[in-house]
Structure formats: structure tokens, C-alpha cells
């Protein structure tokens, strides 16, 4: 679940784990202001924030940041990922 100021909350079956922005950690979220969350495949979650795009591997908890102004991300019929930079 994305929040506007408190990062991302993920339920793991026993409780919630919170992922937040940490300016000293390149593997944290780009921002605590979550705009959109989309699960591409089991375990692969794309997160758009007010400060960029991130991909999270839920199995390893690794977050990879991408330089992008994307507000939404989704996979097309051609299996390519597409982003939108404006509200739809």
C-alpha cells in the first residue's frame, strides 16, 4: 500500500513492513510520497514516487531506483514496460 508521506507498506502474511526513503541509502525508495504501485510479476513491484521510479524485488527486498519522472508504469501486450509522466 502506497502512502503520501510514509513510504510503502507491504503485508508479508504476519504483519506490515514499511519501506521508506533514506537519503544515505541508494537502495531505498526515491521518495516517501508514493503515487502508483504495480506488480509486474510475482515478487516484482514497480513504484512511482514524487521523486522517481523504483523496482522492488519482494523476495530479496532489494530496491533499484531509476531516473524517471514516471507517474504510472504498466506492461503492454508486447511485453514492454511503458511509463506515463502525466496523470491519466
C-alpha positions in Angstrom: 0.0 0.0 0.0 1.5 3.3 -1.0 1.1 6.4 1.2 1.5 10.1 0.6 4.2 10.7 3.3 5.1 7.4 4.9 6.5 5.3 2.1 5.3 1.9 1.1 3.6 -0.7 3.4 3.8 -4.4 2.4 1.9 -7.2 4.1 4.0 -10.3 4.5 1.4 -12.7 6.0 2.4 -11.9 9.6 2.4 -8.1 9.6 3.4 -5.0 7.6 6.9 -4.0 6.6 7.5 -0.3 5.8 9.9 0.8 3.1 11.0 4.5 3.2 13.2 7.0 1.5 16.7 7.2 3.1 18.9 9.9 1.6 22.0 7.9 2.6 20.8 4.6 1.0 20.7 4.4 -2.8 18.7 1.1 -2.4 15.8 2.9 -0.6 12.7 4.4 -2.2 13.3 7.7 -4.2 10.6 9.4 -2.0 8.1 8.6 0.7 5.3 10.1 -1.4 4.0 7.1 -3.4 2.0 7.8 -6.5 1.4 4.3 -8.0 2.3 0.7 -7.2 2.1 -2.1 -9.8 3.1 -5.7 -9.5 4.6 -6.8 -12.8 5.0 -10.5 -11.8 5.0 -12.3 -8.5 7.7 -10.6 -6.5 8.5 -7.7 -8.9 6.8 -4.5 -7.9 7.2 -1.1 -9.6 6.7 2.0 -7.5 6.3 5.5 -8.8 7.0 8.3 -6.4 7.1 12.1 -6.4 10.9 11.9 -7.0 11.3 9.0 -9.4 10.7 5.3 -10.3 11.8 2.2 -8.4 11.6 -1.5 -8.8 11.4 -3.8 -5.7 12.1 -7.5 -5.6 9.9 -8.7 -2.8 11.9 -11.9 -2.4 15.2 -10.1 -1.7 13.7 -6.8 -0.6 16.2 -5.1 -3.0 15.0 -1.7 -4.4 16.5 -0.3 -7.6 16.0 3.4 -8.4 15.6 4.6 -11.9 15.9 8.2 -13.1 12.4 9.0 -14.4 9.5 11.4 -13.9 7.1 8.5 -14.4 3.8 8.6 -12.6 2.5 5.3 -13.8 4.1 2.1 -15.2 2.5 -0.9 -16.9 3.4 -3.7 -19.3 2.0 -3.6 -22.8 0.7 -6.5 -24.9 4.2 -6.6 -26.5 5.7 -7.3 -23.0 7.5 -3.9 -22.9 7.2 -1.7 -19.9 5.6 1.7 -20.5 5.5 4.7 -18.3 3.4 7.9 -18.3 4.7 11.1 -16.9 1.3 12.9 -16.5 -1.9 12.0 -14.7 -4.1 9.8 -16.9 
